[in-house]
């Protein structure tokens, strides 16, 4: 049996799609660096090193949007895209775990 089909990603400009992709890459790395989560220091170090280039790419995606005249972030649409791409779970790794998780 196949898993349920995900809702479609809302229509995004190419720059918005790039923003979402780069944002999720940064969130994933921050989740790996989170000192409140179990893991080894080497994994965190590697994620921190990669964060520099991913943050630069995120900045460039935002700069491109601004240069193209996309001066407003359409939060509801981008939030829907993030949800479809599992952004809630991925961003939760950045937050402090609850006391029951410790």
Residue frames as a rotation matrix with the C-alpha (Angstrom) as fourth column:
UNK 1
0.581 0.814 0.000 0.00
0.814 -0.581 0.000 0.00
0.000 0.000 -1.000 0.00
UNK 2
-0.257 -0.665 0.701 1.34
0.639 -0.661 -0.393 3.42
0.725 0.347 0.595 -0.94
UNK 3
-0.603 0.034 -0.797 1.56
0.687 -0.487 -0.539 6.23
-0.407 -0.873 0.270 1.62
UNK 4
0.524 0.846 -0.096 -0.98
0.687 -0.487 -0.539 9.04
-0.503 0.217 -0.837 1.28
UNK 5
0.022 -0.478 0.878 -0.11
0.881 -0.405 -0.243 11.55
0.472 0.779 0.413 -1.39
UNK 6
-0.486 -0.277 -0.829 1.21
0.684 -0.711 -0.163 14.87
-0.544 -0.646 0.536 -0.10
UNK 7
0.694 0.685 -0.221 -0.60
0.414 -0.631 -0.656 18.04
-0.589 0.364 -0.721 -1.06
UNK 8
0.417 -0.560 0.716 1.03
0.806 -0.136 -0.576 19.85
0.420 0.817 0.395 -3.96
UNK 9
-0.448 -0.615 -0.649 3.57
0.761 -0.643 0.084 22.55
-0.469 -0.456 0.756 -3.25
UNK 10
0.595 0.702 -0.391 1.94
0.394 -0.679 -0.620 25.91
-0.701 0.215 -0.680 -3.89
UNK 11
0.601 -0.344 0.722 3.01
0.691 -0.230 -0.685 27.86
0.402 0.910 0.099 -6.95
UNK 12
0.525 -0.547 -0.652 6.20
0.363 -0.549 0.753 29.72
-0.770 -0.632 -0.090 -6.12
UNK 13
0.836 -0.425 -0.346 8.47
-0.538 -0.515 -0.667 31.96
0.105 0.744 -0.659 -8.10
UNK 14
0.525 -0.731 -0.437 11.87
0.322 0.646 -0.693 30.46
0.788 0.223 0.574 -8.83
UNK 15
-0.395 -0.689 0.607 13.39
-0.301 -0.527 -0.795 32.83
0.868 -0.496 0.001 -6.26
UNK 16
0.228 0.549 0.804 10.82
-0.961 -0.007 0.277 31.78
0.158 -0.836 0.526 -3.61
UNK 17
0.943 0.083 -0.324 11.58
-0.090 0.996 -0.007 28.14
0.322 0.036 0.946 -4.30
UNK 18
0.063 -0.995 -0.072 15.28
0.264 0.087 -0.961 28.86
0.962 0.041 0.268 -3.91
UNK 19
-0.267 -0.084 0.960 14.58
-0.756 -0.600 -0.262 30.69
0.598 -0.796 0.097 -0.64
UNK 20
0.701 0.608 0.372 12.62
-0.710 0.555 0.433 27.71
0.057 -0.568 0.821 0.73
UNK 21
0.785 -0.443 -0.432 15.31
0.251 0.866 -0.432 25.23
0.566 0.231 0.792 -0.31
UNK 22
-0.222 -0.937 0.268 18.17
0.077 -0.291 -0.954 27.27
0.972 -0.191 0.136 1.17
UNK 23
-0.011 0.308 0.951 16.20
-0.900 -0.417 0.125 27.97
0.436 -0.855 0.281 4.38
UNK 24
0.908 0.412 0.069 15.55
-0.405 0.826 0.392 24.27
0.105 -0.384 0.917 4.94
UNK 25
0.408 -0.848 -0.338 19.22
0.374 0.493 -0.785 23.47
0.833 0.193 0.518 4.36
UNK 26
-0.429 -0.545 0.720 20.17
-0.393 -0.606 -0.692 25.97
0.813 -0.580 0.046 7.08
UNK 27
0.346 0.647 0.680 17.49
-0.918 0.084 0.387 24.60
0.194 -0.758 0.623 9.43
UNK 28
0.893 -0.034 -0.448 18.74
0.019 0.999 -0.038 21.04
0.449 0.026 0.893 8.90
UNK 29
-0.058 -0.995 -0.077 22.29
0.320 0.055 -0.946 22.08
0.946 -0.079 0.315 9.76
UNK 30
-0.341 -0.009 0.940 21.20
-0.732 -0.625 -0.271 24.02
0.590 -0.780 0.206 12.83
UNK 31
0.736 0.655 0.171 19.33
-0.638 0.586 0.499 20.92
0.227 -0.477 0.849 13.98
UNK 32
0.638 -0.581 -0.505 22.54
0.405 0.811 -0.422 18.89
0.655 0.064 0.753 13.68
UNK 33
-0.391 -0.824 0.410 24.47
0.089 -0.477 -0.874 21.54
0.916 -0.305 0.260 15.64
UNK 34
0.428 0.679 0.597 21.86
-0.492 -0.380 0.784 21.89
0.759 -0.629 0.171 18.43
UNK 35
-0.625 -0.779 0.049 23.79
-0.448 0.307 -0.840 21.18
0.639 -0.547 -0.541 21.66
UNK 36
-0.282 0.606 0.744 20.58
-0.886 0.134 -0.444 20.09
-0.369 -0.784 0.499 23.40
UNK 37
0.792 0.505 -0.343 20.33
-0.606 0.717 -0.345 17.10
0.072 0.481 0.874 21.06
UNK 38
0.502 -0.631 0.591 22.42
-0.030 0.671 0.741 13.94
-0.865 -0.389 0.318 21.33
UNK 39
0.951 -0.279 0.134 25.29
0.178 0.139 -0.974 13.52
0.253 0.950 0.182 18.92
UNK 40
0.288 -0.924 -0.253 29.02
0.903 0.174 0.392 13.80
-0.318 -0.341 0.885 18.67
UNK 41
0.304 -0.229 -0.925 31.06
0.063 -0.964 0.260 16.99
-0.951 -0.137 -0.278 18.39
UNK 42
-0.754 -0.639 0.148 32.51
0.170 0.027 0.985 16.04
-0.634 0.768 0.088 15.01
UNK 43
-0.285 0.750 0.597 29.06
0.957 0.189 0.220 15.87
0.052 0.635 -0.771 13.45
UNK 44
0.659 0.531 -0.532 28.26
0.611 -0.791 -0.033 19.29
-0.438 -0.304 -0.846 14.91
UNK 45
-0.117 -0.805 -0.581 31.57
0.009 -0.586 0.810 20.68
-0.993 0.090 0.076 13.70
UNK 46
-0.799 -0.162 0.579 30.96
0.532 0.258 0.807 19.46
-0.280 0.952 -0.121 10.16
UNK 47
0.182 0.946 0.267 27.46
0.980 -0.195 0.023 20.96
0.074 0.258 -0.963 10.20
UNK 48
0.557 -0.023 -0.830 28.81
0.335 -0.908 0.250 24.28
-0.760 -0.417 -0.498 11.51
UNK 49
-0.559 -0.815 -0.153 31.41
0.107 -0.253 0.961 24.37
-0.822 0.521 0.229 8.74
UNK 50
-0.643 0.388 0.660 28.74
0.762 0.242 0.600 23.71
0.073 0.889 -0.452 6.11
UNK 51
0.287 0.833 -0.474 26.47
0.857 -0.444 -0.262 26.33
-0.428 -0.331 -0.841 7.66
UNK 52
-0.279 -0.474 -0.835 28.69
0.085 -0.879 0.470 29.15
-0.957 0.060 0.285 6.41
UNK 53
-0.991 -0.133 -0.023 28.16
-0.014 -0.069 0.998 28.34
-0.134 0.989 0.066 2.73
UNK 54
-0.422 0.903 0.085 24.47
0.868 0.375 0.326 27.49
0.262 0.211 -0.942 3.20
UNK 55
0.177 0.446 -0.877 23.83
0.674 -0.704 -0.222 30.78
-0.717 -0.552 -0.426 5.03
UNK 56
-0.642 -0.466 -0.609 25.56
-0.146 -0.705 0.694 32.60
-0.753 0.535 0.384 2.18
UNK 57
-0.912 0.353 0.209 23.32
0.338 0.356 0.871 30.83
0.233 0.865 -0.444 -0.33
UNK 58
-0.020 0.927 -0.374 20.26
0.992 -0.028 -0.122 31.80
-0.123 -0.374 -0.919 1.75
UNK 59
-0.076 -0.092 -0.993 21.40
0.234 -0.970 0.072 35.43
-0.969 -0.227 0.095 1.75
UNK 60
-0.919 -0.326 -0.224 21.88
-0.143 -0.254 0.956 35.29
-0.368 0.911 0.187 -2.02
UNK 61
-0.579 0.786 0.217 18.39
0.779 0.455 0.431 33.85
0.240 0.419 -0.876 -2.52
UNK 62
0.259 0.672 -0.694 16.91
0.813 -0.540 -0.219 36.72
-0.522 -0.507 -0.686 -0.54
UNK 63
-0.371 -0.476 -0.797 19.04
-0.041 -0.849 0.526 39.28
-0.928 0.227 0.295 -2.38
UNK 64
-0.971 0.042 0.237 17.88
0.240 0.210 0.948 37.85
-0.009 0.977 -0.214 -5.71
UNK 65
-0.096 0.994 -0.054 14.25
0.995 0.097 0.017 38.15
0.022 -0.053 -0.998 -4.65
UNK 66
0.233 0.149 -0.961 14.83
0.450 -0.893 -0.029 41.76
-0.862 -0.426 -0.275 -3.66
UNK 67
-0.702 -0.587 -0.403 16.64
-0.103 -0.476 0.873 42.57
-0.705 0.654 0.274 -6.92
UNK 68
-0.848 0.428 0.311 13.77
0.482 0.383 0.788 41.07
0.218 0.819 -0.531 -8.93
UNK 69
-0.629 0.616 0.474 11.30
-0.498 -0.788 0.363 43.34
0.597 -0.008 0.802 -7.17
UNK 70
0.214 0.655 -0.725 9.93
0.335 0.648 0.684 40.66
0.918 -0.389 -0.081 -4.84
UNK 71
-0.533 -0.480 0.697 9.99
-0.333 -0.638 -0.694 42.95
0.778 -0.602 0.180 -1.82
UNK 72
0.041 0.635 0.772 7.35
-0.999 0.006 0.049 41.13
0.027 -0.773 0.634 0.19
UNK 73
-0.957 -0.269 -0.105 7.49
-0.255 0.958 -0.129 37.63
0.135 -0.097 -0.986 1.65
UNK 74
-0.026 0.988 -0.149 4.16
-0.772 0.075 0.631 35.89
0.635 0.132 0.761 1.14
UNK 75
-0.646 -0.405 0.647 4.23
-0.761 0.397 -0.512 34.07
-0.050 -0.824 -0.565 4.47
UNK 76
0.235 0.770 0.593 1.04
-0.659 0.575 -0.486 31.97
-0.715 -0.277 0.642 4.14
UNK 77
0.855 0.057 -0.516 2.12
-0.481 0.463 -0.745 30.56
0.197 0.885 0.423 0.77
UNK 78
-0.085 -0.973 -0.213 5.69
-0.638 0.217 -0.739 29.93
0.765 0.073 -0.640 1.89
UNK 79
-0.405 0.024 0.914 4.45
-0.851 0.355 -0.387 28.35
-0.334 -0.934 -0.124 5.14
UNK 80
0.708 0.688 0.161 2.33
-0.551 0.679 -0.485 25.91
-0.443 0.254 0.860 3.10
UNK 81
0.592 -0.573 -0.567 5.38
-0.439 0.361 -0.823 25.02
0.676 0.736 -0.038 1.02
UNK 82
-0.432 -0.786 0.442 7.42
-0.802 0.111 -0.587 24.46
0.412 -0.608 -0.679 4.18
UNK 83
0.034 0.532 0.846 4.75
-0.795 0.528 -0.300 22.17
-0.606 -0.662 0.440 5.61
UNK 84
0.911 0.298 -0.286 4.65
-0.413 0.647 -0.641 20.08
-0.006 0.701 0.713 2.42
UNK 85
0.330 -0.884 -0.330 8.45
-0.279 0.243 -0.929 19.77
0.902 0.398 -0.167 2.59
UNK 86
0.495 -0.041 -0.868 8.36
0.668 0.657 0.349 18.56
0.556 -0.753 0.353 6.22
UNK 87
-0.183 -0.606 0.774 9.55
0.022 -0.789 -0.613 21.91
0.983 -0.095 0.157 7.54
UNK 88
0.581 0.441 0.684 7.76
-0.646 -0.261 0.717 21.58
0.495 -0.859 0.133 10.88
UNK 89
0.959 -0.256 -0.125 9.63
0.284 0.830 0.480 18.40
-0.019 -0.495 0.869 11.80
UNK 90
0.219 -0.941 0.259 12.91
0.774 0.006 -0.633 19.75
0.594 0.339 0.730 10.49
UNK 91
-0.055 -0.196 0.979 12.57
-0.244 -0.948 -0.203 23.04
0.968 -0.250 0.005 12.36
UNK 92
0.879 0.429 0.210 11.60
-0.313 0.184 0.932 21.23
0.361 -0.885 0.296 15.57
UNK 93
0.573 -0.733 -0.366 15.13
0.756 0.646 -0.109 19.82
0.316 -0.214 0.924 15.74
UNK 94
-0.267 -0.656 0.706 16.41
0.275 -0.754 -0.597 23.38
0.924 0.035 0.381 16.26
UNK 95
0.358 0.524 0.773 14.22
-0.585 -0.519 0.623 23.93
0.728 -0.675 0.120 19.35
UNK 96
-0.646 -0.497 0.580 15.03
-0.758 0.325 -0.566 22.72
0.093 -0.805 -0.586 22.84
UNK 97
-0.473 0.502 -0.724 13.63
0.130 0.852 0.507 19.26
0.871 0.146 -0.468 23.45
UNK 98
0.481 0.706 0.520 10.97
-0.511 -0.256 0.821 19.01
0.712 -0.660 0.237 26.13
UNK 99
-0.148 -0.539 0.829 12.06
-0.988 0.114 -0.102 17.83
-0.039 -0.835 -0.549 29.61
UNK 100
0.576 0.449 0.683 10.40
-0.466 0.867 -0.177 14.46
-0.672 -0.216 0.708 28.94
UNK 101
0.927 -0.276 -0.255 12.71
-0.141 0.374 -0.917 13.94
0.348 0.886 0.308 25.93
UNK 102
0.175 -0.938 0.298 15.84
-0.837 -0.301 -0.457 14.32
0.518 -0.169 -0.838 28.09
